[in-house]
Amino acid sequence: MTGLMEFIRTSFWHVAPILLAGAFAAAIMVERFQALFLKYPISNAQDFFDKITDLVLRGKLPDAVALCDRYQTKPAARVVKQALLRAHQPESLIEHGLQIAVADAVKAIQKRTVFLATIANVATLLGLFGTIAGLIQSFEAVGHADAQQKSALLAAGISTAMNATMLGLAVAIPCMIAFSFLMNRTNQLTGDIEQSAVRSMDILKQRYYAAEFDALSDAQNGAPMGVVEGKGGKVTPIRRSA
C-alpha cells in the first residue's frame, strides 16, 4: 500500500485519468444504489394496489389518482396514474398510454448504470497503458545507465508499471461488481413496472365488468333506464333504482 501511495504521489498526472474515472464511478454507484434500493421501489406494493383496486371499483377515480400522487418518486405509481387518467378512453388508447408510461419508467430505472461497465473497461485499459509506458521508460533508462545502476532502475520501472496495472484493476473490479448488483436490481424493478401496467389494466377491466353487472342487475329489478359508459367508449343503457 505504501508503494502504491508513493506511486500515486510521484506519478500523479500519469494516474490522474484512472483516479478521475474512479471518482465518477463512485458517484454513479452512490446515486444508483440510493435510487434503485430506496427511492424507486414501493415498500408495500400489495397494499398500494389493494387500495387502488378498492377506490376504482367504488368509482372514486380522483381519490385513486390522489393516492398515486403521494408516490410521485415511484415509477410503478406513475404508471398506474397514467392508466387511471385514461380510464374514460377506449381500451386501445389505455394500452398505448401504458406502453409510453412503462417506457419512460424503464428509461429512468436504467439510466447511468451502464456507465459503470464502460468505466471498468476504460480503467483497465488505462492501467495497461500505464504498465506499457512504465516498461518503456524503465528500459530506456536502463539503456543509458551504467552496469551498477541497471538492476535498480529496471526494478523501479517494473514496480511502477505493475502499480499502474493494480490501480486500474482497483477501479475496474468494484465497478463490475456494482454493475452486476445494479443490473440485477434494475431487471427486478423493470419486471415490477411491467406487472404494474398489467395490474392497472386488470383493475380497469374489473371496473367495466362490475358496471355491466350492476346495470344488468338493475335491469332485472325493473329500475328506471339510464346510461353507463362502457368498454371502448360505448354507451350502454341501464336501469337506475328509483
C-alpha positions as CSV (number, residue, x, y, z in Angstrom):
1,M,0.0,0.0,0.0
2,T,2.9,2.4,0.8
3,G,4.4,1.7,-2.6
4,L,1.1,2.4,-4.3
5,M,0.7,5.7,-2.5
6,E,4.2,6.7,-3.4
7,F,3.5,5.8,-7.0
8,I,0.4,8.0,-7.0
9,R,2.4,10.8,-5.4
10,T,5.3,10.6,-7.8
11,S,3.2,9.9,-11.0
12,F,0.1,11.8,-10.2
13,W,-0.5,13.2,-13.7
14,H,0.0,9.7,-15.1
15,V,-2.6,8.1,-12.8
16,A,-5.0,11.1,-12.8
17,P,-7.3,9.7,-15.5
18,I,-7.7,6.4,-13.5
19,L,-8.5,8.4,-10.3
20,L,-10.9,10.6,-12.2
21,A,-12.7,7.5,-13.6
22,G,-12.9,6.1,-10.1
23,A,-14.4,9.3,-8.8
24,F,-17.1,9.2,-11.5
25,A,-17.8,5.6,-10.8
26,A,-18.2,6.2,-7.0
27,A,-20.7,9.0,-7.7
28,I,-22.7,6.8,-10.0
29,M,-22.7,3.9,-7.5
30,V,-24.0,6.1,-4.7
31,E,-26.7,7.7,-6.8
32,R,-27.9,4.4,-8.4
33,F,-27.9,2.4,-5.1
34,Q,-30.0,5.1,-3.5
35,A,-32.4,5.3,-6.4
36,L,-32.8,1.6,-7.1
37,F,-33.0,0.4,-3.5
38,L,-34.6,3.3,-1.7
39,K,-36.2,5.8,-4.0
40,Y,-38.0,3.8,-6.7
41,P,-39.5,0.7,-5.0
42,I,-42.9,0.9,-3.3
43,S,-42.3,-0.5,0.2
44,N,-45.7,-2.3,0.3
45,A,-46.8,-2.7,-3.2
46,Q,-49.6,-5.2,-2.5
47,D,-51.2,-2.7,0.0
48,F,-50.9,0.1,-2.6
49,F,-52.7,-2.0,-5.3
50,D,-55.3,-3.2,-2.9
51,K,-56.2,0.4,-2.1
52,I,-56.2,1.4,-5.8
53,T,-58.5,-1.5,-6.6
54,D,-60.9,-0.7,-3.9
55,L,-61.1,3.0,-4.9
56,V,-61.5,2.3,-8.6
57,L,-64.2,-0.3,-8.0
58,R,-66.1,2.1,-5.8
59,G,-65.9,4.7,-8.6
60,K,-63.5,7.0,-6.7
61,L,-61.1,7.6,-9.6
62,P,-60.0,11.1,-8.3
63,D,-59.1,9.6,-4.9
64,A,-57.1,6.8,-6.7
65,V,-55.2,9.4,-8.7
66,A,-54.5,11.4,-5.5
67,L,-53.2,8.2,-3.9
68,C,-50.7,7.8,-6.8
69,D,-49.6,11.4,-6.4
70,R,-48.4,10.5,-2.9
71,Y,-45.8,8.3,-4.6
72,Q,-44.5,10.7,-7.2
73,T,-41.0,9.2,-7.0
74,K,-42.2,5.7,-7.6
75,P,-42.3,4.6,-11.3
76,A,-44.9,2.0,-10.6
77,A,-47.3,4.6,-9.2
78,R,-46.7,6.9,-12.1
79,V,-47.7,4.0,-14.5
80,V,-50.9,3.3,-12.5
81,K,-51.7,7.1,-12.6
82,Q,-51.5,7.2,-16.4
83,A,-53.8,4.3,-16.6
84,L,-56.3,5.9,-14.3
85,L,-56.2,9.2,-16.2
86,R,-57.2,7.3,-19.4
87,A,-59.9,5.3,-17.7
88,H,-62.6,7.0,-19.7
89,Q,-60.9,6.2,-23.1
90,P,-61.1,3.1,-25.3
91,E,-59.0,0.1,-24.3
92,S,-56.6,0.6,-27.1
93,L,-55.7,4.1,-26.0
94,I,-55.3,3.0,-22.4
95,E,-52.8,0.3,-23.6
96,H,-50.9,2.9,-25.7
97,G,-50.7,5.2,-22.7
98,L,-49.4,2.4,-20.5
99,Q,-46.7,1.5,-23.1
100,I,-45.5,5.1,-23.1
101,A,-45.5,5.3,-19.3
102,V,-43.7,2.0,-18.9
103,A,-41.0,3.0,-21.5
104,D,-40.4,6.3,-19.6
105,A,-40.2,4.4,-16.2
106,V,-37.8,1.8,-17.6
107,K,-35.6,4.6,-19.1
108,A,-35.4,6.3,-15.7
109,I,-34.5,3.0,-13.9
110,Q,-31.8,2.0,-16.4
111,K,-30.0,5.4,-16.8
112,R,-26.3,5.7,-15.8
113,T,-25.9,2.1,-14.7
114,V,-24.3,1.0,-18.0
115,F,-21.6,3.7,-17.5
116,L,-20.1,1.5,-14.7
117,A,-19.2,-1.2,-17.2
118,T,-17.7,1.4,-19.5
119,I,-15.7,2.9,-16.7
120,A,-14.4,-0.6,-15.7
121,N,-13.2,-1.2,-19.2
122,V,-11.6,2.2,-19.5
123,A,-9.9,1.9,-16.1
124,T,-8.4,-1.5,-17.1
125,L,-7.1,-0.1,-20.4
126,L,-5.7,3.0,-18.7
127,G,-3.9,0.7,-16.2
128,L,-2.5,-1.4,-19.1
129,F,-1.4,1.8,-20.9
130,G,0.4,2.9,-17.7
131,T,2.1,-0.5,-17.5
132,I,3.4,-0.3,-21.1
133,A,4.5,3.3,-20.6
134,G,6.3,2.4,-17.4
135,L,8.2,-0.5,-19.0
136,I,9.2,1.6,-22.0
137,Q,10.5,4.3,-19.7
138,S,12.4,1.8,-17.5
139,F,14.1,0.1,-20.5
140,E,15.1,3.4,-21.9
141,A,16.6,4.4,-18.6
142,V,18.5,1.1,-18.3
143,G,19.9,1.5,-21.8
144,H,21.7,4.7,-20.7
145,A,22.8,3.6,-17.2
146,D,26.0,2.0,-16.1
147,A,26.1,-1.6,-15.1
148,Q,25.7,-0.9,-11.3
149,Q,22.5,1.1,-11.8
150,K,20.8,-1.1,-14.3
151,S,19.3,-3.5,-11.8
152,A,17.9,-0.8,-9.6
153,L,16.4,1.2,-12.5
154,L,14.9,-1.9,-14.0
155,A,13.3,-2.9,-10.7
156,A,11.9,0.6,-10.1
157,G,10.5,0.7,-13.6
158,I,8.8,-2.7,-13.3
159,S,7.4,-1.7,-9.9
160,T,5.9,1.5,-11.5
161,A,4.4,-0.5,-14.3
162,M,2.8,-3.1,-12.0
163,N,1.4,-0.3,-9.8
164,A,-0.3,1.2,-12.8
165,T,-2.0,-2.2,-13.6
166,M,-3.0,-2.6,-9.9
167,L,-4.6,0.8,-9.7
168,G,-6.6,0.3,-12.9
169,L,-7.9,-3.1,-11.6
170,A,-8.6,-1.5,-8.2
171,V,-11.1,0.8,-10.0
172,A,-12.4,-1.8,-12.5
173,I,-13.2,-4.6,-10.1
174,P,-15.6,-2.7,-7.8
175,C,-17.2,-1.2,-10.9
176,M,-18.0,-4.6,-12.3
177,I,-19.3,-5.9,-9.0
178,A,-21.6,-2.9,-8.6
179,F,-22.7,-3.1,-12.2
180,S,-23.8,-6.7,-11.6
181,F,-25.8,-5.9,-8.5
182,L,-27.4,-2.8,-10.0
183,M,-28.4,-4.6,-13.3
184,N,-30.0,-7.4,-11.3
185,R,-31.9,-4.8,-9.3
186,T,-32.8,-2.9,-12.5
187,N,-34.2,-6.1,-14.0
188,Q,-36.3,-6.7,-10.9
189,L,-37.8,-3.2,-11.0
190,T,-38.4,-3.4,-14.7
191,G,-40.4,-6.5,-14.1
192,D,-42.4,-4.7,-11.3
193,I,-43.1,-1.8,-13.7
194,E,-44.4,-4.1,-16.4
195,Q,-46.5,-6.0,-13.8
196,S,-47.9,-2.7,-12.6
197,A,-49.1,-1.9,-16.1
198,V,-50.8,-5.3,-16.4
199,R,-52.5,-4.9,-13.0
200,S,-53.7,-1.4,-13.8
201,M,-55.3,-2.7,-17.0
202,D,-56.9,-5.6,-15.0
203,I,-58.3,-3.1,-12.4
204,L,-59.9,-1.0,-15.1
205,K,-61.4,-4.1,-16.8
206,Q,-62.8,-5.2,-13.4
207,R,-64.4,-1.7,-13.1
208,Y,-66.0,-2.1,-16.5
209,Y,-67.4,-5.5,-15.9
210,A,-68.6,-4.5,-12.4
211,A,-70.5,-1.7,-14.0
212,E,-72.1,-4.0,-16.6
213,F,-73.1,-6.5,-13.8
214,D,-74.7,-3.7,-11.8
215,A,-76.6,-2.5,-14.9
216,L,-77.8,-6.0,-15.6
217,S,-79.0,-6.4,-12.0
218,D,-80.8,-3.0,-12.2
219,A,-82.5,-4.1,-15.4
220,Q,-83.7,-7.4,-13.9
221,N,-85.1,-5.5,-11.0
222,G,-87.1,-3.2,-13.3
223,A,-85.2,0.0,-12.3
224,P,-85.6,3.2,-14.4
225,M,-83.4,3.4,-17.5
226,G,-80.1,5.3,-17.5
227,V,-76.8,5.1,-19.3
228,V,-73.3,4.0,-18.4
229,E,-70.1,4.4,-20.4
230,G,-68.6,1.0,-21.0
231,K,-65.7,-0.7,-22.7
232,G,-64.4,1.0,-25.9
233,G,-66.3,4.2,-25.1
234,K,-69.6,2.6,-25.9
235,V,-72.7,3.9,-24.1
236,T,-74.9,1.2,-22.7
237,P,-78.5,1.7,-21.4
238,I,-79.0,0.7,-17.8
239,R,-81.8,0.9,-15.3
240,R,-81.4,3.1,-12.3
241,S,-83.0,2.5,-9.0
242,A,-85.9,4.7,-8.1
